[in-house]
Structure formats: C-alpha cells, structure tokens
Amino acid sequence: MNTTRLPGLLLTLDGPGGVGKSTTARLVTETLARSGLPVHSTAQPSRARLGELARHGTDTYRGMALACLCAADRHHQLDTEILPALVEGAVVVCDRYVASSLVLQGLDDVPTEVVWQLNQGVYQPDLSVVLTGDAQVISARLRARGGHSRFERAPDNSLREVRCYLRAIDNLRERDWSVTSVEATTDPPETIAAAIVSLVHHALTEKSAACP
C-alpha cells in the first residue's frame, strides 16, 4: 500500500447497488463545499476510456478480465486525477473504491488475495465508508431504479452484496484501513450525509493535529 500521506483527504463510499451511494456522494460533496472546503467529486469506474470500458462491459468481461480492467482504471485514475487533487489539499469524495472490487470481483469468483495483488500500491483512504442496511429495502430501491450492470440485474444481488460487504469490511480492517459502516436504509439521505460529513471534519481535525 502507498503509505505516503498527502495534504488532502480521500473519502471513499462503497456499498451494494441501490443503497444510495451516488445520492450520498452528491450530498456530502455539496455540504462540504458549502462549508468552504475544496472538494473534488469522482467515481469508479472513472469516466476515462478504461473506466467506461469497465462500467459498460460487465456483460462482456468477467472474472480476471474485469478485475484487471477495474484495477487498471483505478491505478490510472489515482495517478491522473485523485492524487493530484490530494496534493492540492482537496477533499476527494470517491463513489466506489477497493471495497467494491473485493465484493464484485468476489462475486465473479476472483480470490480476495488476487484482488489485493491487482490493487497493490493504491492510496489508502483517510476514511472509507461502506453503506449497508436491510437487503430487502436495498433490493426494492434497485428494482425501482433499474440495474446498471449484470451484477445488479441478478435476482439475489442485494442479499449477496450485503453479505459480501460485511466480509469486505472485516478484510479492510485486517489491513488497518479506517472503515466505518453506515446504515443507509432507515434514515433519510440528508441525515446519512450529515453523519458522514461529521466524520470527515473529525478526520480533518485529526489529520491537522498529526501534521502541525
């Protein structure tokens, strides 16, 4: 893992399809920006060519092929977008990161250790948030929205993803990642976003204290 810490703060948001990641990311970004902080919002897969190939290719690419695409896009996005923003001192809000790879590539039967090998050297987030909750509620949201990938179109997707994200949380913590699980099926999006913004401000305070 990349252990060099940069001036900015990386917040990643992961969770099952339909749990509300994109809405939460937007609300967190807007709230942080209103408070006067420099914020850079992004997502994975990225909007670069590699990312678009991974985003729209889940029916074509599977297993190691998709895992390699997602990892390559992450490494490229870090070098060209995320790390430069962190160097400038921004709070980077990233919709999906390594936790999503652990889950989705795991659903494709790619071993966890292989996913970590492909993601070797990625920048460790200052704060990794995994949104989770009741699988039936998440599934209903997903069906109302429509699936964006073959994973989300699978009939048992929500239950499988909820279970896999719980395992991913444990795996990330074993590697000393700062991970917080947030229940996202009971409170309104604004309340969830406010709780995450509070975590960000706390992390910024701790970071300032560590780097006088």
N, C-alpha and C positions, 0 to 999 in steps of 0.2 A: 504494500500500500504506500501511496505517496504520503510522507509524514511531514513535509514542509507546509507550514500553515501560512496562508495569505491574509491580507488585511480584511477582505470581505468575509461574508458569512454565507455558506451554502446550506440551504434548506431544501430537503427533498420530500416529496409527497408520493406515497405509494398506496396501493390497496386494490381490491377487486374491481373489475369493471362494473360501473353503475353505483359505486359507493359515494361518488361526488368529488373526485379529485380535481377535475377541471374547475368546477364552481368554487371549491375551496381555494385553489391556487389563485384564481382571479380575485376573490375577496381579500385574501391575505395580501396580495400584491397591492391592491388599491388602498387597503388600510395602512400598510407600511409607507406607501408613497405619500399619503395624506399627512403622516407624522413627520415628513421631511427627510426620510431616509432614501438614499439612492437605491433603486430596486431594478433588477433585471429579471424578467419572467421568461421561462423557456420550458421545453418539454422534451421527453424522449419517447419514441424515436424523434430525432430532430427534423427540421424542415430542409436539411441538406439532402443531396441525392441519395446518399447511403440511408439516411433516415426514412425518406419517402419509400425507398425500396423495401425496407423492413416493415414500415407502417402498413403499406398496402399489399404486402406479399405473403401474408400468413397462410393463404390458401395454396401458394406455390412453394414456399420454403418451409421446411420443418426441421426439427431436431438440431443437429450441429450446424447445418447451413444457416438456419435462422439465428441460432445462438451467436455464430460468428458475425453475421450481419449486425445484430444489435450491439455486440461488444465493439466492433469496428466503428460503428456510428458514435458510440459513447466516447471512445478514445479521441475520435476526430473532433467531436463537439467540445470536449474538455479543452483540447489544445486551441481551438479556433474561437470559441465563444465563452465558455464558462470560466476558465482560468483567467483570461484577460479581464473579465468583469470583476472577478475576485481581487485581482491585482489593483484595480481601480477603487476598491473598497466598497463595492456594491453588495447588497443582499441579493443573492441569486435564488429565486424560487423555481425549482425544477419539478415538473409534473412527471413522475416516474424516474426511477434510478435503478440501482443494483438489486434492490428487493424485488422489483418486478421481474427482473431477469431470473432470479432464483426461483420465482414461482412459475412464470410462463415457460421458461426453458425446462423446468422440472416437470411441468405437465406434458412436455414433449419427450420425457424420459432422458434428458441430459443430466448426468450426475452433478450434484452440487459442487463438488471439487472441480469439475471441469468448467463450470460457470465461473468460479473464482479464478481459475487459471486464465481464462479468456479476459477477465476484468482485472488482471494483475496490474497494480500501479495506479488505479483510478483514485481520484481525490476523495478522501473520506469526508462526508458531510459533517458540518458542525452540528446539525440537527436533522435527524431522519425521522419523519413522522409517517406512520402506517395507519391509514384509516381502515376501520373494520366495523363489524356490527352483525346484526341479525341477517343470516343468509337469505331468508325468505323476503325480507324487506329489500335487500340489495337486488335480488333476482327480479322482483316486481318493477323496480326502477329501471333495470336493464331491459326488461321486455318492453316497457313503455317507451324507452329511448331508442332501442334497437341495437343489436350487436355490431361493433366496429371491426371485429376480427373473427376468425374461426373459433378462437378460444371463447369469446363472448357469446357466440351462437350455439355453443354446446348446451344441451338441456340441463346438465347438472353443474354448469360452470360456477355459479356463485358459491355453492356449498364447498366445492373443491378448492376454489381460490381462497375462501375464508380460512379453511384448514391449513392450506399451504402457506398463507401469510403468517399465521401464528408460528409455524415452524421456521419461517424465514426470519422472524423477529428474534427467535432464540439463537439462530445461527449468526445473525449480525452481532448480537450482544456477546456471543462467544468470541468474536473477533474485535471486541472493545469498541464497537460503533455506538454512538449515542442515539438510541432509538426510543421513541415514545409511541405507544399505541393509543389512538383516539377513537372512541366510539362515535360512529357517524350516522346512526340510524334512529336516534332518539331526539336529539336537539336540532333546531333549525341551522341551516348553513352559516348564518351570521354568528351564532354562538360558537360553533366549531371553529370558524375562522378567528374569532376573537381569542379563543383559548390558545390557538397556535401562534398568533401574534404576540401574546404574552410570553410564550416560550421563547420566541425569537428575541424579544427585548431582554429576557433573562440571560440568554446565551450571549448576546452582545455585551451585556454588563460583565459577565464572567470573562469574556474574551478581552475586554478592555483592562480588567484587573490583572489578567495574566500577561498583558503586553503594555506595561506603563510607558 
